Amino acid sequence: MKMAVSIEKFLSSASPFLLVVLLSFSHSHHASSQSTVRYLPGFNGRLPFHLETGYVGVGELNRDQLFYYFIESERDPKEDPLMVWLTGGPGCSALSGLLFEIGPLNIEYKEYNGILPTLVVNPHSWTKISSIIFVDSPVFTGFSYSEDPKDDKGGDIKSSKAVYEFLRKWLDSHPQFVSNPLYIGGDSYSGLTLPIVVQEIANGNLCLVER
């Protein structure tokens, strides 16, 4: 078993963590917004890595707001690869990938006692050698939402195109990573959408070359 503490129990007790993540997003109606998080409830001291959270607006009039967690490579962010990580479901929060899989933090494995879980450093994190963007995709996953009450998830094609648009806009606001090697990864159900995202990137690159 991968998890000693269930995600449901963690989320029900981790409201301080969620509040820290959300406090800085009064401007989420813009095309993009971002904030650096230096401390998290449950972790002792300042975070030993750069964590940024934010929203990027996609779709018509940026009505769909995709939430992300970005962690810079702990080795050499100027040269190391940039990875976009999508979780399965569809509809599983990217927080699961960050805390239970490849991110720099884990929840301490011990019997649940009703209090806020303790966060510990993951010595095997992929962020040791790569910068990673964990994306809450599709819309309505995790903290991602739509300003259109009639909107729906729209299927794999729509969500994949939204991830491609997200990446283009994210790189516009983080131009220092444009020249880094880019990888697209994920687990479970995202294996169906990842190839579409990669094809969208390839098509976009081809259009630039043809110009």
C-alpha positions as CSV (number, residue, x, y, z in Angstrom):
1,M,0.0,0.0,0.0
2,K,1.3,3.4,-1.0
3,M,-0.5,5.5,1.5
4,A,-0.6,5.0,5.3
5,V,-2.8,8.1,5.6
6,S,-5.9,8.3,3.4
7,I,-6.2,11.4,1.1
8,E,-9.7,12.0,2.5
9,K,-8.4,12.2,6.0
10,F,-5.5,14.4,5.0
11,L,-7.7,16.9,3.1
12,S,-10.3,17.0,6.0
13,S,-7.5,17.9,8.4
14,A,-5.3,20.0,6.2
15,S,-7.4,23.2,5.9
16,P,-4.5,25.4,7.0
17,F,-2.4,24.1,4.1
18,L,-5.2,24.7,1.7
19,L,-5.7,28.2,3.0
20,V,-2.0,29.0,2.6
21,V,-2.2,27.9,-1.0
22,L,-5.3,30.0,-1.8
23,L,-4.6,33.2,0.2
24,S,-2.8,34.9,-2.6
25,F,-5.4,34.5,-5.4
26,S,-7.7,37.5,-5.2
27,H,-6.6,38.2,-8.8
28,S,-7.5,34.8,-10.2
29,H,-9.8,36.3,-12.8
30,H,-6.7,37.5,-14.7
31,A,-5.1,35.4,-17.4
32,S,-2.6,34.3,-14.8
33,S,-1.6,34.8,-11.2
34,Q,1.2,33.4,-9.1
35,S,2.6,33.5,-5.6
36,T,5.6,32.0,-3.9
37,V,5.0,29.8,-0.8
38,R,7.8,29.7,1.7
39,Y,6.2,27.9,4.7
40,L,3.6,25.2,5.0
41,P,1.7,24.0,8.0
42,G,3.0,20.6,9.0
43,F,6.5,21.3,7.8
44,N,9.2,22.3,10.3
45,G,10.8,25.6,9.1
46,R,11.2,27.2,5.7
47,L,10.7,25.1,2.6
48,P,14.2,24.0,1.3
49,F,13.0,24.5,-2.3
50,H,11.2,27.1,-4.4
51,L,7.4,26.5,-4.5
52,E,5.1,28.6,-6.6
53,T,1.4,28.2,-6.9
54,G,-1.0,30.0,-9.2
55,Y,-3.7,30.1,-11.9
56,V,-3.5,30.3,-15.6
57,G,-6.6,31.2,-17.6
58,V,-7.4,29.2,-20.7
59,G,-10.2,28.8,-23.2
60,E,-12.7,31.5,-24.3
61,L,-12.1,34.7,-22.4
62,N,-9.8,32.8,-20.0
63,R,-12.9,31.5,-18.2
64,D,-11.3,28.2,-17.3
65,Q,-8.7,28.7,-14.6
66,L,-6.2,25.9,-14.2
67,F,-4.4,25.7,-10.9
68,Y,-0.8,24.6,-10.6
69,Y,2.1,23.9,-8.2
70,F,5.5,24.7,-9.6
71,I,8.7,23.5,-8.0
72,E,12.1,24.5,-9.3
73,S,14.8,21.9,-9.7
74,E,16.9,21.7,-6.6
75,R,20.0,21.2,-8.7
76,D,20.3,23.7,-11.5
77,P,16.9,25.2,-12.6
78,K,18.6,27.1,-15.5
79,E,19.8,23.9,-17.2
80,D,17.7,21.1,-15.8
81,P,14.6,19.8,-17.6
82,L,11.2,21.2,-17.1
83,M,8.4,18.6,-16.6
84,V,4.6,19.0,-16.8
85,W,3.0,16.4,-14.6
86,L,-0.7,15.3,-15.0
87,T,-2.4,13.0,-12.5
88,G,-5.0,10.4,-13.3
89,G,-8.7,10.0,-12.5
90,P,-9.6,11.9,-14.5
91,G,-10.1,14.5,-11.8
92,C,-7.5,13.5,-9.2
93,S,-5.8,16.6,-7.7
94,A,-2.1,17.2,-8.6
95,L,-1.5,17.4,-4.9
96,S,-1.5,13.6,-4.9
97,G,1.4,13.6,-7.3
98,L,3.3,16.2,-5.2
99,L,2.8,14.5,-1.8
100,F,2.5,10.8,-2.6
101,E,4.5,10.3,-5.7
102,I,7.4,12.4,-7.2
103,G,7.3,15.7,-5.3
104,P,9.8,17.0,-2.7
105,L,7.4,16.4,0.2
106,N,5.8,13.3,1.7
107,I,3.3,12.9,4.5
108,E,5.0,11.2,7.4
109,Y,3.9,7.5,7.6
110,K,2.3,7.0,11.0
111,E,-1.1,6.1,12.4
112,Y,-3.6,9.0,11.9
113,N,-4.4,10.7,15.2
114,G,-6.8,13.5,14.0
115,I,-4.3,16.3,13.8
116,L,-2.5,18.0,10.9
117,P,-0.2,15.5,9.3
118,T,3.5,16.1,9.4
119,L,5.3,16.9,6.1
120,V,8.8,15.5,5.6
121,V,11.4,15.9,2.8
122,N,11.3,13.2,0.1
123,P,14.9,12.3,-0.6
124,H,13.9,10.6,-3.9
125,S,12.0,13.6,-5.3
126,W,12.2,14.1,-9.1
127,T,12.7,17.8,-8.3
128,K,16.3,16.9,-7.3
129,I,17.1,17.0,-11.1
130,S,14.1,18.6,-12.7
131,S,11.7,21.5,-12.4
132,I,8.1,20.2,-12.3
133,I,4.7,21.9,-12.9
134,F,1.9,19.9,-11.2
135,V,-1.3,20.9,-13.0
136,D,-4.9,20.4,-11.6
137,S,-6.4,19.2,-14.9
138,P,-9.1,18.9,-16.3
139,V,-11.0,22.0,-15.1
140,F,-12.9,21.3,-11.8
141,T,-10.0,19.1,-10.6
142,G,-8.5,20.2,-7.3
143,F,-8.5,24.0,-7.2
144,S,-9.1,24.5,-11.0
145,Y,-12.5,26.0,-11.8
146,S,-14.5,27.6,-14.5
147,E,-16.2,31.1,-14.4
148,D,-18.9,29.7,-16.8
149,P,-21.5,27.9,-14.7
150,K,-22.6,26.0,-17.8
151,D,-19.1,24.7,-18.5
152,D,-18.2,21.1,-18.1
153,K,-15.0,19.0,-18.4
154,G,-15.5,18.6,-22.1
155,G,-13.6,15.4,-22.6
156,D,-10.0,14.4,-23.2
157,I,-9.5,16.4,-26.3
158,K,-10.6,19.7,-24.7
159,S,-8.7,19.1,-21.5
160,S,-5.5,18.3,-23.5
161,K,-5.8,21.4,-25.6
162,A,-6.3,23.4,-22.4
163,V,-3.1,21.9,-21.0
164,Y,-1.2,23.0,-24.1
165,E,-2.6,26.5,-23.8
166,F,-1.7,26.5,-20.2
167,L,1.9,25.6,-21.0
168,R,2.2,28.3,-23.6
169,K,0.9,31.0,-21.3
170,W,2.9,29.7,-18.4
171,L,6.1,29.9,-20.4
172,D,5.2,33.4,-21.5
173,S,5.3,34.4,-17.9
174,H,8.4,32.3,-17.1
175,P,10.6,32.9,-20.2
176,Q,13.7,31.7,-18.3
177,F,12.5,28.2,-18.9
178,V,11.7,28.4,-22.6
179,S,15.1,26.9,-23.6
180,N,15.1,24.1,-21.0
181,P,14.4,20.5,-22.2
182,L,10.7,19.8,-21.8
183,Y,9.1,16.5,-20.7
184,I,5.4,15.7,-20.3
185,G,4.6,13.0,-17.8
186,G,1.8,11.6,-15.7
187,D,0.2,8.5,-14.3
188,S,-2.9,6.3,-14.6
189,Y,-5.7,7.9,-16.7
190,S,-3.4,10.7,-17.9
191,G,-1.8,8.1,-20.2
192,L,-4.7,8.8,-22.5
193,T,-4.3,12.6,-22.6
194,L,-0.5,12.9,-22.5
195,P,-0.1,11.9,-26.2
196,I,-2.7,14.5,-27.2
197,V,-0.8,17.2,-25.3
198,V,2.5,16.2,-26.9
199,Q,0.9,16.2,-30.3
200,E,-0.5,19.7,-29.7
201,I,3.0,20.8,-28.7
202,A,4.5,19.3,-31.9
203,N,1.8,20.9,-34.0
204,G,2.5,24.3,-32.4
205,N,6.3,23.9,-33.0
206,L,5.6,23.0,-36.6
207,C,3.5,26.1,-37.1
208,L,6.4,28.2,-35.8
209,V,8.8,26.6,-38.1
210,E,6.6,27.1,-41.1
211,R,6.3,30.8,-40.4
